[in-house]
Amino acid sequence: MTSARSYASEPPPPRAHHPLAGFAPTTLRSNRVFESNDVEYTRDQISIILQPHLLSPKGNWQGTRCYVDHFSIGRVGLGTIHFGNMQVHVPSYEHYLVALCLRGNATILADRKEYSMGGSAAHILIPGEEMLGTFSADCEQFFVRISTEAVRAHTGFRHLVFRKELDLTSPAVMPWLQQVALIAANPRMAQMISNHPLLSSDYERLLLNLLLARQAHCERKDAPGHIAPASVRRAEAYIHAHAADPISLSDIAAAAGVPARTLLDSFKHFRQTSPIRYLKDVRLNNARDRLLQAGEDTIAEIALEAGFAHLGRFAADYYKRFGELPSNTQRRR
C-alpha cells in the first residue's frame, strides 16, 4: 500500500510559462512521508500532517498514486500533496496555509466565496476557516503551513486575516516566493536551519514579514475576546517562561497579579480555554518541537523536560492534540 520512494507516477514538471517554472522542491522530495493508492489511508495520513481532511475521489480515480512530501523548520512546514482528481473538505483549519499549484489547478470555496487556484493564482487559508476544494487529476499542491503560535509570537496579532488571493507573478510577492523556493530546493540549508532554534525562529519571522509587507491583512476585530487584559498577557508570559516547571494555577495567578477565579474567568472569555489547559498546550508544543529536531534524547526524557511527569498521560494528550503518537513524530523528523 505504501512505499518510501517511487516518483514515476508524479505529474510532469511545470511548463516554461508557469510562474513556478524551474521550482525544484528537492528538499521535499527527499522527505516523502507516504505514498498510497488507498483513499482511506491517504486521508488519515494527510489529517496527521495538516488537520482532518475529508476526501471524495472524482471520476476515474481508481489506482491513482497519492503522496505527501513534508519538511518542518520550527513552526513552519513546507510540503507537496498529490491525490489526483479529488474533492476535499476541511471543516476548520488549525494553522495559516499558503497553497499553490505546482501543476494542475483547483477551485476553492472558502468564506462563502469561490476562488481559482493554479498558474499564478495562489490562496491563503486562515485558522478557523472551512474549505471545500476540487482538484484536477494532474494537480500537485505546494503548501507553506505557519502555526498560529508563530504568527502571534512574531506579529502580536491574535486573529490575523489575510487577503485570500495571492498573485505569484506580482513583483511584491517574489521576495517571499524566492525565499520559500530557496529552502525547498536546498536540503543542506533547510536541515541546517531546522537544526538551530534561533535560525528557525528567524526564518519564521522572515517569511511572515515578507508576506505581511506586501499582502493585504488586518486584525479581525469581531473575534471573541481579541483584546485581552494585561493580567492574561502576564499569565501567558509566565507560562511560556516556566512551562517546564511544576507550576500550579495559584502560581500563575500570583504572577498575573489577580485572584485565581478572576484569571479563570478572563481566560475563558478572552482565550476560550483555562490557564492549565493553556499550560498543557504550551508543553505539548514544546515537546513536539523537540521531537522533530535531531538528537539522542528519548521520548521519556523529552516529556519530562517539557514538564510532563506521567509518560502515559503525555502520550494520550499528545495523540489527542496532534493526531499521532510521539513515536510517530520522532520517526518523521
C-alpha positions as CSV (number, residue, x, y, z in Angstrom):
1,M,0.0,0.0,0.0
2,T,2.8,2.4,0.8
3,S,6.3,2.9,-0.5
4,A,9.2,5.1,0.6
5,R,10.2,6.3,-2.9
6,S,8.5,6.0,-6.3
7,Y,8.2,9.0,-8.4
8,A,7.1,7.5,-11.7
9,S,3.5,8.4,-11.1
10,E,4.2,12.1,-10.4
11,P,2.9,14.7,-12.9
12,P,5.4,16.3,-15.3
13,P,7.2,19.5,-14.2
14,P,5.6,22.9,-14.8
15,R,5.7,24.3,-18.3
16,A,8.1,27.1,-19.1
17,H,5.5,29.9,-18.9
18,H,4.3,28.7,-15.5
19,P,5.4,31.3,-12.7
20,L,7.0,28.3,-10.9
21,A,8.9,27.0,-13.9
22,G,12.3,25.9,-12.5
23,F,10.9,25.4,-9.0
24,A,12.7,22.3,-7.7
25,P,11.4,21.0,-4.3
26,T,14.5,18.8,-3.8
27,T,14.3,19.2,0.0
28,L,10.7,17.9,0.0
29,R,11.4,15.0,-2.5
30,S,13.9,13.6,0.0
31,N,11.3,13.9,2.8
32,R,8.5,11.8,1.5
33,V,6.0,11.0,4.3
34,F,4.0,8.4,2.4
35,E,2.7,7.0,-0.9
36,S,-0.5,5.1,-1.3
37,N,-3.3,4.3,-3.8
38,D,-5.8,3.8,-0.9
39,V,-8.0,6.8,-0.3
40,E,-8.7,6.0,3.4
41,Y,-5.0,5.7,4.2
42,T,-4.3,8.9,2.3
43,R,-7.0,10.7,4.2
44,D,-5.6,9.5,7.6
45,Q,-2.0,10.5,6.7
46,I,-2.9,13.9,5.4
47,S,-5.0,14.5,8.6
48,I,-2.0,13.8,10.7
49,I,0.3,16.1,8.8
50,L,-2.1,19.0,8.5
51,Q,-5.6,18.6,10.0
52,P,-8.6,16.4,9.4
53,H,-9.4,16.2,5.6
54,L,-12.4,14.5,4.1
55,L,-11.5,13.1,0.7
56,S,-14.0,12.2,-2.1
57,P,-12.5,10.8,-5.3
58,K,-14.0,12.1,-8.5
59,G,-14.3,10.4,-11.9
60,N,-11.8,7.7,-12.8
61,W,-9.7,7.9,-9.7
62,Q,-9.0,4.2,-9.0
63,G,-5.3,3.4,-8.8
64,T,-4.1,7.0,-8.5
65,R,-0.8,7.2,-6.7
66,C,-1.1,9.7,-3.8
67,Y,1.8,11.1,-1.9
68,V,2.8,13.8,0.6
69,D,6.3,15.3,1.0
70,H,6.8,17.4,4.1
71,F,9.7,19.2,5.9
72,S,9.4,21.3,9.1
73,I,11.5,24.3,10.1
74,G,10.4,25.2,13.6
75,R,6.7,26.2,13.4
76,V,6.8,26.4,9.6
77,G,6.1,23.4,7.4
78,L,6.7,23.1,3.7
79,G,5.1,20.3,1.7
80,T,3.7,18.9,-1.5
81,I,0.4,16.9,-2.0
82,H,-0.8,14.9,-4.9
83,F,-4.0,12.9,-4.6
84,G,-5.5,13.0,-8.2
85,N,-9.0,14.1,-9.1
86,M,-10.4,14.8,-5.7
87,Q,-12.9,16.8,-3.8
88,V,-11.6,17.9,-0.4
89,H,-13.5,19.2,2.6
90,V,-11.6,20.7,5.6
91,P,-14.1,21.6,8.4
92,S,-11.7,24.0,10.1
93,Y,-8.1,24.9,9.5
94,E,-5.8,25.0,12.6
95,H,-3.0,27.0,11.0
96,Y,-2.3,29.5,8.3
97,L,-1.8,27.8,5.0
98,V,-0.5,29.3,1.8
99,A,-1.4,26.9,-1.0
100,L,-0.5,27.0,-4.7
101,C,-0.4,24.5,-7.6
102,L,3.0,23.4,-9.0
103,R,0.9,21.9,-11.8
104,G,-2.8,21.4,-12.5
105,N,-5.5,23.6,-10.9
106,A,-8.2,23.7,-8.3
107,T,-11.3,25.5,-7.3
108,I,-11.6,26.6,-3.7
109,L,-14.7,27.5,-1.8
110,A,-13.9,29.4,1.4
111,D,-15.6,32.2,3.3
112,R,-18.7,31.7,1.1
113,K,-16.7,32.7,-2.0
114,E,-15.2,30.7,-4.8
115,Y,-11.5,31.1,-5.8
116,S,-9.4,29.6,-8.6
117,M,-6.0,28.2,-7.8
118,G,-3.4,27.4,-10.4
119,G,-0.8,29.0,-12.6
120,S,-0.1,32.4,-11.0
121,A,-3.1,32.2,-8.6
122,A,-2.3,31.0,-5.0
123,H,-4.6,31.0,-2.0
124,I,-4.2,31.8,1.7
125,L,-6.4,30.0,4.3
126,I,-6.6,31.2,7.9
127,P,-7.3,29.3,11.2
128,G,-11.0,28.5,11.8
129,E,-11.8,28.7,8.1
130,E,-13.8,26.0,6.3
131,M,-12.6,24.9,2.9
132,L,-14.2,22.9,0.1
133,G,-11.9,22.3,-2.8
134,T,-12.0,20.4,-6.1
135,F,-8.6,19.4,-7.5
136,S,-7.7,18.4,-11.1
137,A,-6.3,14.9,-11.7
138,D,-2.8,16.3,-12.5
139,C,-2.8,18.8,-9.6
140,E,0.2,18.8,-7.3
141,Q,-0.1,21.3,-4.5
142,F,2.8,23.1,-2.7
143,F,1.9,24.5,0.7
144,V,3.6,26.6,3.4
145,R,2.0,26.0,6.8
146,I,2.6,28.6,9.5
147,S,1.4,27.8,13.0
148,T,-0.9,30.2,14.8
149,E,1.6,30.4,17.6
150,A,4.3,31.6,15.3
151,V,2.0,34.3,13.8
152,R,1.0,35.5,17.3
153,A,4.6,35.4,18.6
154,H,6.0,37.4,15.7
155,T,3.2,39.9,15.0
156,G,1.3,40.3,18.3
157,F,-2.0,39.8,16.3
158,R,-4.2,37.1,17.8
159,H,-6.6,36.9,14.9
160,L,-4.7,37.9,11.7
161,V,-6.7,37.9,8.5
162,F,-5.0,37.9,5.0
163,R,-6.4,38.8,1.6
164,K,-7.2,35.4,0.2
165,E,-5.8,35.7,-3.3
166,L,-2.0,35.7,-3.8
167,D,-0.6,36.6,-7.2
168,L,2.6,34.7,-7.8
169,T,3.6,36.9,-10.7
170,S,3.4,40.1,-8.6
171,P,6.9,41.7,-8.0
172,A,5.7,42.3,-4.5
173,V,5.3,38.6,-3.8
174,M,8.5,37.5,-5.5
175,P,10.8,38.0,-2.5
176,W,8.6,35.7,-0.4
177,L,8.3,33.1,-3.1
178,Q,12.1,33.2,-3.7
179,Q,12.8,32.5,0.0
180,V,10.4,29.6,0.0
181,A,11.9,28.2,-3.2
182,L,15.4,28.5,-1.8
183,I,14.7,26.4,1.2
184,A,12.6,23.9,-0.8
185,A,15.4,23.4,-3.3
186,N,18.4,23.2,-0.9
187,P,18.3,20.2,1.5
188,R,21.5,21.2,3.3
189,M,20.4,24.7,4.0
190,A,16.9,23.5,5.1
191,Q,18.4,21.0,7.5
192,M,20.9,23.5,9.0
193,I,18.1,26.0,9.7
194,S,15.8,23.2,11.1
195,N,18.5,22.1,13.5
196,H,19.1,25.5,15.1
197,P,16.1,27.0,17.0
198,L,17.4,30.6,16.6
199,L,17.7,30.2,12.8
200,S,14.3,28.5,12.7
201,S,12.8,31.5,14.6
202,D,14.5,33.9,12.2
203,Y,13.2,32.0,9.2
204,E,9.6,32.1,10.6
205,R,9.9,35.9,11.1
206,L,11.4,36.4,7.6
207,L,8.6,34.6,5.9
208,L,5.9,36.4,7.9
209,N,7.5,39.8,7.4
210,L,7.8,39.3,3.6
211,L,4.2,38.2,3.4
212,L,2.9,41.0,5.6
213,A,4.9,43.6,3.8
214,R,3.0,43.1,0.5
215,Q,-0.1,41.0,1.1
216,A,-3.1,42.9,2.4
217,H,-4.0,41.9,6.0
218,C,-5.7,43.1,9.1
219,E,-6.6,42.0,12.7
220,R,-10.1,40.7,12.9
221,K,-11.8,42.9,15.4
222,D,-15.0,40.9,15.6
223,A,-13.2,37.8,17.0
224,P,-14.3,37.0,20.6
225,G,-12.1,38.4,23.2
226,H,-9.4,39.9,20.9
227,I,-8.2,42.4,23.4
228,A,-7.0,40.5,26.5
229,P,-6.3,42.3,29.7
230,A,-2.7,42.7,31.0
231,S,-3.3,40.0,33.6
232,V,-3.9,37.4,30.9
233,R,-0.8,38.5,29.0
234,R,1.3,38.4,32.1
235,A,0.0,34.9,32.8
236,E,0.8,33.7,29.3
237,A,4.3,35.1,29.6
238,Y,4.8,33.4,32.9
239,I,3.5,30.1,31.5
240,H,5.9,30.2,28.5
241,A,8.9,31.1,30.7
242,H,8.1,28.4,33.3
243,A,6.3,25.7,31.2
244,A,8.9,23.0,32.2
245,D,8.5,23.8,35.9
246,P,5.9,22.2,38.2
247,I,3.7,25.3,38.4
248,S,0.1,25.5,39.6
249,L,-2.9,27.7,39.0
250,S,-2.1,29.7,42.1
251,D,1.5,30.3,40.8
252,I,0.1,31.6,37.5
253,A,-2.4,33.8,39.2
254,A,0.2,35.2,41.5
255,A,2.4,36.1,38.5
256,A,-0.6,37.7,36.8
257,G,-1.4,39.7,39.9
258,V,-5.1,38.7,40.1
259,P,-7.1,36.1,42.1
260,A,-7.3,32.6,40.6
261,R,-11.1,33.0,40.0
262,T,-10.5,36.3,38.1
263,L,-7.8,34.6,36.0
264,L,-10.1,31.6,35.2
265,D,-12.9,33.9,34.1
266,S,-10.5,36.1,31.9
267,F,-9.0,33.1,30.2
268,K,-12.5,31.6,29.5
269,H,-13.7,34.9,28.0
270,F,-10.6,36.1,26.1
271,R,-8.8,32.8,25.3
272,Q,-11.7,30.2,25.3
273,T,-9.6,27.9,27.5
274,S,-8.2,27.7,31.0
275,P,-4.7,28.6,32.3
276,I,-3.9,25.0,33.0
277,R,-5.2,23.9,29.6
278,Y,-3.1,26.7,28.0
279,L,-0.1,25.4,30.0
280,K,-0.6,21.9,28.8
281,D,-0.8,23.0,25.2
282,V,2.4,25.0,25.5
283,R,4.2,22.0,27.0
284,L,2.9,19.8,24.2
285,N,4.0,22.2,21.5
286,N,7.5,22.4,23.1
287,A,7.7,18.6,23.2
288,R,6.7,18.4,19.6
289,D,9.4,20.9,18.6
290,R,11.9,18.7,20.4
291,L,10.7,15.5,18.9
292,L,11.1,17.0,15.4
293,Q,14.7,18.0,16.0
294,A,17.6,15.7,15.5
295,G,19.0,14.4,18.8
296,E,19.6,11.4,21.0
297,D,17.1,12.2,23.7
298,T,14.4,9.6,24.4
299,I,10.7,10.3,24.3
300,A,10.6,9.9,28.1
301,E,13.4,12.5,28.6
302,I,11.7,15.0,26.2
303,A,8.4,14.6,28.0
304,L,10.0,15.1,31.5
305,E,11.9,18.1,30.3
306,A,8.7,19.6,28.8
307,G,7.0,19.3,32.2
308,F,5.1,16.0,32.0
309,A,5.6,13.7,35.0
310,H,3.5,10.8,33.6
311,L,4.6,9.4,30.3
312,G,1.4,7.5,29.6
313,R,-0.7,10.6,30.2
314,F,1.7,12.6,28.0
315,A,1.3,10.1,25.1
316,A,-2.5,10.3,25.4
317,D,-2.6,14.1,25.5
318,Y,-0.1,14.3,22.6
319,Y,-2.2,12.0,20.4
320,K,-5.4,14.0,21.2
321,R,-3.8,17.3,20.2
322,F,-1.7,16.2,17.2
323,G,-3.4,13.1,15.9
324,E,-0.3,10.9,16.2
325,L,1.8,9.3,18.9
326,P,5.1,10.9,20.0
327,S,7.0,7.9,18.5
328,N,5.4,8.7,15.1
329,T,6.5,12.3,15.2
330,Q,10.0,11.2,16.2
331,R,10.3,8.8,13.3
332,R,9.3,11.5,10.8
333,R,11.9,14.1,11.9
